């Protein structure tokens, strides 16, 4: 939860003076004229976005809300892209069908964050992205941390399940644990599936060994699917098994579709205490002597815990006259580097160490060229920090992370 802490200060906040300034990005070239005889494809246009169902307060959108997109050229809309905060890594796409040229309805996917919306037609024509649409996190699933009986089971078989938390983070040491107990005779070991709420697809399957009737078994998941990180969103565990009498037991057959559900997030807000984002001088791109501010300053009391917004590998750990104590983390499962400056003390981790999402890496400080206790935070595209990558504005990401953590 974001809390307010009034503070003021200034941050040199970049190493550009001593490490070099990146060359400006070349402007994208417009494609040349195509050959004659092509079929005209209408370009969709979105002029207004309105939340019409399952909205948060003040008619604001949230995960699970239904939005009405008003505009033109929407009759052949095939999908809607909910843009995230950087690149395409956190974009979410929803398939749609339109019956009108002037409007279309779309459900906000669980896990969508504040960002622009783009409509894509069946002919691959794209609308201009809208202005960023504020999207709040959905209400959390009902907690079910303790084992409780699943209703509607067959006579002679009792199934109890529980999920350790309703909020989990990609790259955390133990994101979420599913527990279950089956009392009764089964024909074989049960199967546990991880189901993605946005489309009902089982994205991961476990086949644990059978345990005696009445004993508890557990499965833990860290938010990864193979070598890749799972998309943020709502997931749930679904258990199925065959009884010795030949009947099938499935926890998903109950009317409680949110049972054993949880929300998975890709990042956590790095300052674990009262904080504020400060004024224009601390924004990305603000003027500095000979360069531009390459991050976002967020103010908090000195000593406030700092955690890894995204787990990964320690890439650099040093002290610099401008940045003070700083650390660079190569975000696991991403091409993004996360940079933390002005830390009160050097991080205890060393280069090459693995850190987990939400793990403490240090404290807010004012070391280096800084006035006022604050975190100077940077995000860099691949291949990385001063290694061919480019910094981009971290404020939209920070605000999104702040809204749910």
Secondary structure, DSSP 4 states (H G I P E B T S, - for coil): ---------EE----HHHH--PPPPPPPPPPPP--TTPPP-PPPEEEEEEEEES--GGG-EETT-EEEEEEES-TTEEEEEE--SSTTTT-EEEE---S-SSEEEEEPPTT--SB-EEEEETT--BPPPPSPBPEEPPPPPPPEEEEEEPTTPPTT-EEEEEES-SEEETT-SS-EEEEEEEES-BSS--EEEEEETTT--EEEEE-PPP--TT-EEEEEE-SEETTEEPPSEEEEEEEEEEBTTS-EEEGGGSS-TTTTEEEEES---SB-S--B---GGGSTT-EETTEE--SEEEE--TT-EEE-SS-EEEEEEEEETTTEEEEEEEETTSS-EEEEEEESS--S--TT-EE-TT-EEEEBB--SSEESSEEEEEEE-TT-TTTT--EE--HHHHHHHHHH-
